[in-house]
């Protein structure tokens, strides 16, 4: 009889895991996007920006041109409410780190987040970050996932 209950206990143990335990960034890719790259026939026809299995967030919501961090998030668990993407960048013209926060609920499954530093927050296409760091934090500030550029941390020598 004990052996018959084992599968149910094992299933209960897996179900009790934290919903964000296996959440990860598959890839983080910084890339410049002009405002024109977001234009679509759908938007022309409906007046609304086209969205699919991706979510666009901008530091200046009315501005589309800017440096975007394309973040592929894999969340095999349930939705994470109250999460925040934190983007830190060091630019060629400053030594201080610029920090941007983007609140977002993270749905289960695989989603692409286009996190844009737009308008006055990113000067021009030809400017590239010296170093960057992207984190996804839970509502209580715990780091759920993180990716950094090579230059963000000192290389081991």
C-alpha positions as CSV (number, residue, x, y, z in Angstrom):
1,X,0.0,0.0,0.0
2,X,2.9,2.4,0.8
3,X,4.3,1.9,-2.7
4,X,0.9,2.8,-4.3
5,X,1.1,6.2,-2.5
6,X,4.6,7.0,-3.6
7,X,3.7,8.4,-7.1
8,X,1.1,10.7,-5.6
9,X,3.6,12.0,-3.0
10,X,6.2,12.6,-5.6
11,X,3.7,14.5,-7.8
12,X,2.7,16.6,-4.8
13,X,6.3,17.5,-4.1
14,X,6.8,18.7,-7.7
15,X,3.6,20.7,-7.6
16,X,4.7,22.4,-4.4
17,X,7.8,23.9,-6.0
18,X,8.0,27.7,-6.3
19,X,6.5,28.8,-9.6
20,X,9.6,30.7,-10.7
21,X,12.1,28.0,-9.6
22,X,13.0,27.0,-13.2
23,X,12.5,30.4,-14.8
24,X,15.5,31.4,-17.0
25,X,16.7,33.7,-19.7
26,X,17.4,31.7,-22.8
27,X,19.1,34.6,-24.5
28,X,19.6,38.4,-24.1
29,X,20.5,40.3,-27.2
30,X,21.0,44.1,-27.3
31,X,19.9,45.6,-30.7
32,X,19.0,49.0,-32.1
33,X,15.5,49.3,-33.5
34,X,14.3,52.3,-35.5
35,X,10.6,53.4,-35.1
36,X,9.9,52.1,-38.6
37,X,10.8,48.6,-37.7
38,X,7.7,48.4,-35.6
39,X,5.4,49.5,-38.4
40,X,3.1,46.7,-39.7
41,X,0.0,46.4,-41.9
42,X,-1.9,45.4,-38.8
43,X,-1.1,48.6,-37.1
44,X,-1.9,50.6,-40.2
45,X,-5.3,48.8,-40.4
46,X,-6.2,48.8,-36.7
47,X,-4.2,51.7,-35.2
48,X,-2.8,49.2,-32.6
49,X,0.8,47.9,-32.3
50,X,1.1,44.3,-33.4
51,X,1.9,41.9,-30.6
52,X,2.1,38.1,-30.6
53,X,4.2,36.0,-28.4
54,X,6.3,39.0,-27.5
55,X,5.9,41.9,-25.1
56,X,7.3,45.4,-25.8
57,X,8.2,47.7,-23.0
58,X,9.8,51.1,-23.5
59,X,11.5,53.6,-21.1
60,X,9.8,56.4,-23.0
61,X,6.4,54.8,-24.1
62,X,5.7,57.4,-26.8
63,X,9.1,56.9,-28.5
64,X,9.9,53.8,-30.5
65,X,13.5,54.3,-31.7
66,X,16.1,53.1,-29.2
67,X,18.4,50.3,-27.9
68,X,16.3,47.2,-27.2
69,X,17.3,44.2,-25.1
70,X,15.6,41.2,-26.6
71,X,15.1,38.9,-23.7
72,X,13.8,35.3,-24.3
73,X,12.3,34.2,-21.0
74,X,11.5,30.5,-20.4
75,X,9.0,30.0,-17.6
76,X,7.8,26.4,-17.2
77,X,5.9,27.3,-14.1
78,X,2.9,29.5,-13.5
79,X,2.6,33.3,-14.0
80,X,4.9,35.4,-11.8
81,X,3.0,38.4,-10.6
82,X,4.7,41.7,-9.7
83,X,8.1,40.9,-11.3
84,X,10.4,43.7,-12.6
85,X,13.0,43.7,-15.3
86,X,16.0,45.8,-14.2
87,X,18.4,46.9,-17.0
88,X,21.7,48.5,-16.1
89,X,24.0,50.0,-18.7
90,X,27.3,51.8,-18.9
91,X,27.5,54.1,-21.9
92,X,30.7,55.4,-23.6
93,X,30.0,59.0,-22.4
94,X,29.5,58.2,-18.7
95,X,31.1,56.2,-16.0
96,X,28.0,56.0,-13.8
97,X,25.6,53.1,-14.4
98,X,22.2,54.0,-15.7
99,X,19.4,51.9,-14.2
100,X,16.0,51.3,-15.8
101,X,13.1,49.3,-14.3
102,X,10.2,47.7,-16.2
103,X,7.4,46.1,-14.1
104,X,5.8,43.1,-15.8
105,X,3.9,39.9,-14.9
106,X,5.8,37.0,-16.4
107,X,3.4,34.4,-18.0
108,X,4.1,30.8,-18.2
109,X,5.8,29.4,-21.3
110,X,8.3,31.0,-23.6
111,X,8.0,34.7,-24.3
112,X,10.2,37.4,-26.0
113,X,10.4,40.7,-24.1
114,X,11.6,43.7,-26.1
115,X,12.9,46.0,-23.4
116,X,13.7,49.4,-25.0
117,X,15.8,52.3,-23.8
118,X,14.0,54.8,-26.0
119,X,13.8,58.5,-26.7
120,X,16.1,60.6,-24.5
121,X,17.2,57.5,-22.7
122,X,19.3,56.3,-25.6
123,X,21.1,58.9,-27.8
124,X,21.6,57.2,-31.2
125,X,21.9,54.1,-33.3
126,X,25.7,54.3,-33.5
127,X,26.2,54.3,-29.7
128,X,26.7,50.9,-28.2
129,X,26.7,50.1,-24.5
130,X,30.2,49.5,-22.9
131,X,28.6,46.9,-20.6
132,X,25.1,45.8,-19.6
133,X,23.3,43.7,-17.0
134,X,19.7,42.5,-17.2
135,X,17.9,41.0,-14.2
136,X,14.4,39.7,-13.6
137,X,13.4,40.3,-10.0
138,X,10.4,38.9,-8.1
139,X,8.1,41.2,-6.2
140,X,10.2,40.9,-3.1
141,X,13.4,41.7,-5.0
142,X,14.9,38.2,-5.3
143,X,16.7,37.7,-8.6
144,X,14.9,35.1,-10.7
145,X,17.2,35.3,-13.8
146,X,20.2,37.3,-14.8
147,X,22.5,37.8,-17.9
148,X,25.4,40.2,-18.2
149,X,27.7,41.3,-20.9
150,X,31.3,40.1,-20.8
151,X,32.6,43.5,-19.6
152,X,30.0,43.9,-16.8
153,X,32.2,41.9,-14.4
154,X,35.9,41.7,-14.2
155,X,37.2,38.7,-16.2
156,X,39.0,36.1,-14.1
157,X,42.8,36.2,-14.8
